[in-house]
Amino acid sequence: MEREPVRFFMIELERLLDEARQSIVKLIGGDPASLGFVPNSTIGVASILHSLNLKPGDEIVVNSHEYMSAINELSRLEKTRGIKVHLATVPFPIAGPDEAYEAVMKHVSATTKLVIVSHITSPTALIMPIERIVESCGSLGVLTLIDGAHAPGQIQLDVEAIGASYYVGNFHKWVSSPRGAGFIYTHDKTIEPLALSSRAHYDRNDRDAFRCLFDYVGTNDYSAVLSVAESIAFHEDLVPGGFPAIMEQNHALVLRGREVVCQALNTEPAAPDSMIACMASFVLCEAGAGQDDAEYEDSLQDALVREYGVQVPVMQIQSPPARFLRISAHLYNSIEQYEYLARALGELIK
């Protein structure tokens, strides 16, 4: 790109991105032609919402465990376009996926335009029953947007089989690609990126507009998404059995880590094993505590970093009001690290 940028952007980029698509769908499934690239899931969600031509009174359902960028974008659209947002309260701790399904679907009707739900929730680390939600919404003619920011590389994934209207995801999390590599998967080719490039007005016979628009949004640095294939290949060669074996190993480790941390907090697991992939969250107390003057938005996270050199997110949701700590497990983690965290929590909580 730096050696000859004009040739790279005008001639080589589309070919390289198509090669990347072929490698990526081996991990996430689906049709390469339905894959559009974005810097991250946040921009993917916003691109879809701003392409839907939402009108005053259009109803959208989101739930209380969603990543705040989606909720914030919906709040902006409430003000600018007059849409109506329904917030479903998903319980936590949670007994099983039925509770999540019922909490979301209680707010869905034939007048609902769109339902947004994470594949794996960010604050609470729950695998949501997205297949059931997508199927039920489809029977009502309701569009579905699945935020899979944490899914690729953490769980087995087939975006086509899920059947959602729109699926977005990241590769910089569990596939360990450079940051700046996200995607939209959809058969709705009216979806456009937030910014249109200087080539957006071209009418081409050799390539559909969807790929043209998402492949080039100006002289951006596309090396992150072009590195995803190498990230996938690296993981496949790292452990015998590739990604399926990595997922199994990470899942087993996070369950062991969860047990250790639960003992330190004197609490029970907040969700069944079937709703856990490679992350787990713990309820600390009701929302509101720990946020005053915190560098990391929570004083407990500040103390863990400052005094113990441990970086784990401490987050809050408002419905139900609760404060969470979340652990993750990847190949570079060990059970000793969770034991160290448990000791740190015990000392800080005392």
Buried (B, 14 or more C-beta within 10 A) or exposed (E): BEEEEEEBBEEEBBEBBBEBBEBBBEBBBBEBBBBBBBBBBBBBBBBBBBBBEBEEEBBBBBBBBBBBBBBEBBEEBBEEBEBBBBBBBBBBBBEEBEBBBEBBBEBBEEEBBBBBBBBBBBBBBBBBBBBBBBEBBBEEEBBBBBBBBBBBBBBEBEBBEBBBBBBBBBBBBBBBBBEBBBBBBBEBBEBBBEEEBEBBEEEEEEEEBBBBBBBBBEEBEBEBBBBBBEBBEEBBEEBEEBBEBBBEBBBEBBBBBBBBBBEBBEEEBBBBEEBBBBBBBBBBEEBEBBBEEBEBEBBBBBBBBEEBEBEBBBBBBEBBEBBBBBBBBBEEBEEEBBBBBBEBBBEEEE
